[in-house]
Amino acid sequence: MHIVVVNRWPRFPDDGRRWDFSLGRFEEFVDHERHRVSYVVDAVGATGVLADPERIAGLVEVPDVNDFEALSTAVRKLADEVGPVDRLIAVSEFTLGIAAEVREALGIPGPRPAEVAVYRNKVRMKELIAEAGIRAPRFTSCDSTEAALDFARTTGYPLILKPVAGAASMGVHRVDDEAALTALLEGADTAGLELEEFVEGPIYHVDGFADEQGGIPFMAVSRYINDCLSYEAGGQPLGSVVVQASPLRARMEEFARRCVAALGMTSMPFHLELFLTPDDELVFLEIAGRIGGAEVPYLTEKLFGVNLFQPWLEALCEGRATLPAQAGDPSGGWLIIPKPSGLPAKVVSSTPMSGKLPTVWKELVPEPGEILQPGGSYDALHSGRFILVGDEAAVEADIRRIIAEFRIETVPVSE
């Protein structure tokens, strides 16, 4: 087969300091001998192509892999030079949709936009979840400002306004009154937004893999410490802790099975987020048809010996995947302390925690003299990133201790 991989992820030197994207090893998990393997990349993604150049059938670099014309033109070029494309592979949240559009336009086998919408379009996924009788927040697409205001007047405040196809809580707003909602909608492309009921309660996430029949041979349940919106909009630390065996975890595992079945998700990883309300009710938040972000995949491999990229790429390329039997009941967690304000800034001092807390397995703390730049997602160089391993209660206690004790001192620098 001719397999084309779309990549926007970098890879870092194997010096043990940066682990970002180290698990998405296309050169290892896509058989470059059995198949003709080509790549479409942007400038950053080019650094993530580590296969022997002699084993690469073709490579096209474009300014933006999320530009439909650029991506489709690059894929056509590879088809002309290497041969018809049998698989177009994308594993980033931000390329799943565009890859589906190109598959449809060029007649390449694989998921089409309508299939991808069940785990990319937040309105469509909640429609299907609600149809299956699973509790979800009340919601509406913002087809117009007036429709959104009507929903708000009926549902009441606070509400959550978010992009229909967003990720990582980017562009998400808590809306507390009509004046705030009107201001946010003014001049916006309302067709790309949805409005939903605000649900009280802590947020959990379930990370797993759905096999060819929609069964779930592997999943792990975790409890967020703070939440993604507080991190993205409020600059608060974000972390989570893997939940060990309990009746609540069993309920959440069954909830995940119902959600995956309702959405017809097969041969893919998933990252499900849900609420536990004060009334002990489980409420669907959203789901992604990809591997969880932040430190989730690295902790998953450490605790369970499962690199979810491997079965996913096997499923995409070979039509099947194998996972080791899930055994044991380990726990661990992760924490990201976001960058300070006033960037760019030079680090004067910081407080590594690995020598203080035995649960810290990995940490990335900027060193004095390093420059913190604005932008970047969870995998950027932040004030501090930590992965912890140990008993659930001990890990959570140490995460909260890091939040309380970690310090970083910076001074602004001119751009």
N, C-alpha and C positions, 0 to 999 in steps of 0.2 A: 504494500500500500504506500501511497504518498501521503505523509502526515505533515501538516503545517501547524507549527506551534506559534501562537501569538504571545509574546512576552514583554511585559513592562517592568519586571522586577530586576533589581541589581543582585549581585552576589558580592560578598566581602571576603577579604583575605582570610585564609584558614588559620588565624592566629589565636582563636578562642575568645577574642574580645567581642566581636559582633557576630551574632548568630542569625540575623535577619535573613529570611528566604533560603536558609541552608538546607531545608527539607525538600524544597521543590526542585529536585535534581533531575531535570529532563534528560541529561546525558546518561543517567543510570536507569531511569524508570521507563524510558521510551527506547525500544530496541532499534538502534541506528544501523545495525547490520541486517536485520530482517526486513526493515522498512526503509524507504527513502524519506528522510526527515529534513524538512526545511523550517525556516524561522522568519517571522515578521516581527521586528522589534523597533522600539524607539531608542534614543541614545542611551538612556539608563538601562533599558532591557538588554541592550547589546552586551553589557557587562555580565549578564546572567546566562549567557550562552557559553558553556564550558566544554561542550563536546569537542572532540578532535576535529579540526577543520576538514580533514580528509573524509570524515564520516557525515558531514553536513551536505545535503543535496543542493541547498540554495539558501540564501539569506538576503532579505531586503530590509533596509532601515528606512523608517518613515518618521516624520516629525511627531505624529500623534497617532497611536494605534487605535484611538477611539474616534477617529475621523473616518466616516463610512467610505468616502471616495478614496482616501489614502489606503485604507486597509483592503478594500475590494480590488483596487488597482494592483496592489502588491501581490495579492493572492492570484489574480489573473496572470501576472508576470511569472510567478512561480509555476503555475499550471502550464504556461507556454514553454518554459525552459526545462522543467523537470517531468511534467506529465500531469494528467488529471488529478485533482486533489480528492482524496478519499476521506480524510478526517481533518477538520479545522478545530484545533484544541485551544481553549482559553480557560485559565484557572483563577484569574483575578476577578473579584466582584465587579470591577469596572470594565471588564472586557467580555463578560458573559453575554450581555445584550447585543453588543455590536457584532460579536462573532455569529450569533444566531441570525442577525439580519443579513450578513454576508453569505452564510450558508444558504439561506432562502433565495437570495438574489442570484447566486451562482450555481444552485442545484447541488450543493455538497451535502452528503448524508449527515445527519445529526440533529440535535434539538433546534427547533424553529422558534421565532419570537413568541408564539402563543404558548409553547411549552415552557420556555424560560420565564414567562410572565408569572407563573404560579409561585416562583420564588424570587422574583425581581420586582414585580409590581405589587405594592402594598395594598392596593385596593382589591386586585384580583385574588390575592392569596386569602384575604379576610372574607371575601365573598364565598370562596370554596370552603373555608373553615366553618363559617356560619351555616352553610348549607348542610354540612356534616353534623350539625348539632353541637359543635364545640364552642364554648364561650370565647368571644372575642370582644374587644372594645366596639362600641357603636362608632360608626365611621361614615364618611361621605367623601366622594371626590369633589374637588372644588371646581366644578364646571364653570361657575361664575361667582363673582363676589357675593351676589345676592343669595345664591344657593348656599354658600358657606355661612352667611349670616343667619339664614333661616335655620340651618342645622344647629348653629351655636345657640340661638334663642330657645330652641326646643330641648337641647341636651344640657345646656348650662355650662358655666365655666368652673374651673379651668379646663382648657382643651389643649391638645397637642397638634401643631401644624407641622407637616413634614413633606419632603419630596416623595413622590410616588415611587421613584426608582433610586432613592438615596441609599447611602451606607455610612456606617461609622458615626451616626448621629449628626452628620454634616447637614446644615440647613434646617435643623429641627428646632422648633420654638415652643416653649410653654406659653400659652396665651391666657391671660387672666381676665380680660374684659373686651367688650366690643370695640373700644377705641384702639386697643392694641392689635386686634385682629384686622380691623379696617386698614390700619397703617401698614401691616405686613403684606396685605393683599394688594394694596395700591401699586400699580405698575408691574405687578408680578405676573408671570405666566401661570395663571391659576389652574390651567389644564394639567400642569405637572405637579400639582399639590394635592394632598389629602388632609382631612381634618378628622380627628378622632377623640373619643372620650378619654379623659384623664382617669387612670386607674391607680388607686392607692395600693401600696404594698411593695415589698422587696422584689427584685427581679432576679431570676435564675436563667442560666443558659444550659442547653443540652447539645453536646457535640457528638456526632456519630456518623455512621455510614449506612446507607440504604442499599441493599443488594439488588440483584436483577429482578427478584420477586417482590421487592418492597419490604422485605424483612430487615431487621436491624441487628446484625451480628455484633456490632460494637457501639456503645454510647457511654458518655460520662456526663453526669449532672454537676453543675457548679452554681454557687451563689455569688452574685456580684457584691462587692464592697464599694459603695457609692454606685453610680450608674453612668452610662455612656453620655447622656445629655449633660450631667453635671461636669463631666470631664471636658467635653467638647465646648460647651457654652460657658461653663463657670470656672474652668481652670482647676477643678478639684482632682485629687488622685483617684485612680480607677484600678480596681483589682478584682479577683474572684478566688474562691476556694472550692476545690472539688469535694462534693458531698459524699460521705461514706454511707454504708448501708443503713437504711431506716425505712419505716413505712412511707414517709413523705417522699423519699427518693423513688421508691417503687411506684408511687402514684405519678410522679413526674415522668418516669420511664414509660409508663402506659400512656400518659398524655402525649408524649412524643410519638409513640407508635400510631396513635389515632391521627395526629396531625400529618405525619408523613404519608399515611394511607389516604387521607382525604385529598392530599395534593398530588397523589400518584407519583411520588418521587422515587426513582429507582437508579441504581448504579451510580451513586453520587454521595459525597459527604453532605452533611447539613449542620447548620448552626441555628438552633431554635432558641428564642427568648420568650419567657413567660413570666407572669406575675403570680405571686401568692398573696391574696388579699387578706385583710384583717379578719374576714369571715371564713378563712381557710379554703377559698375557692381558687382554682387554677384558671388563669385567663391567658389566652394566646396574645403575644405581642407581635412578633414577626418571625420569619424564617428565611434563611439564605441557603441556596444550593451550592455551597462551597465550604471550605474549611474555615473554622473560626479564626478571627484575627488576633491582634496583640500577641501575647505569649502562649495562647491556647495550644497551637500545634506542637510547640517545643515541650510544654509540660505534659501533653498527651503522650508523646514519644517516651519521655523520661519515665513516667509512671506506669504506662501500659505496654511499652515496646511497640507501639503502633504509630507509624508515620502515615497519616491518612493520604498524603500525596501519592504514595505507592499504589494502593488499590484504586484510587481515582484514575490515575493515568493508565493503569492496567485495564480498567473498565472502558475508558475512552478509546484506547488503541486496540485492545484485544477482545472487547465485548464481555469480559468476565473479570472477576477480581477475587482474591483470596485474602482473608484476614486471620491472624492467629486467634485461638480461642481466648476469650476474655477471662482472666483469672485474677484472684486476689481482690483486695479492697483498699488500695492505696489512696492517699490524699496528698495534696500539694496546693499551691496557689501562685499567683503572680500579682505584681503591683507596678503601675506606671505613675510616676510623679511628673506632671507636665512641666514644660519649660516655664521659666519666670517671664514676667512682662518686660517690655523694653528691649526687644531684640532688634538687631543682633547684639549679643553680649559676650564678653570674655569671662570664663570661669576663673575665679580667684581661689576658691576652696570648695570642697564638698566632703561629705561624710560617707565613705563606703561602709556597708553594713555586714558584709560577709564575715568579717572577723568578730563581730559582736553577737551574731545570731546563728546558731548551728543549722537552722532550717534553710538558710539561704544557699541555694545550689549555684545559681548564676546571677551576676549583676552587671549592669552597664551604667557606670557613673562617670560623667565627664571629668577629665583630668584638668588641673590648673593649666591655664593657657589656651584650652580649647575654646572655639567660638560656637555658641549656640545660635543657629539660624532660625528665622521664622518659617512657618509652614511644616509640612510633613505630617504623617499620620501616626498611628500607635508605634510603628517600627522606627521612628526617627530617633536621633540622639536627644533624649529628654533630660530633665534634671536627674532622673534615676529610673532604671528599669530593673526589676527583681523577679526571679523565679525561685520558689521555695518548695521544699519537699519535707513531709512529715505528717504527723497526726493532724486531723482536721482542726481540732481546737487549738493546737499549738501553732499551726500555720496561720490561722486567723489572728491569734494574739500577736504573732510576730509582724504580720502585715500592719496591724494597727500601731504597733510599736514603731515601725519604720515611719509611718505617717507622722507620728508624734515627734520623733527624734531626728529625722533626716534634715540636714541643713545644706544649702548651697548658697554661695556668695558670688555674685557676678557684678561686672561693671559694664556700662554700655560702650559700644565701639561704633565709630562712624562707618557707614557703608562704603 
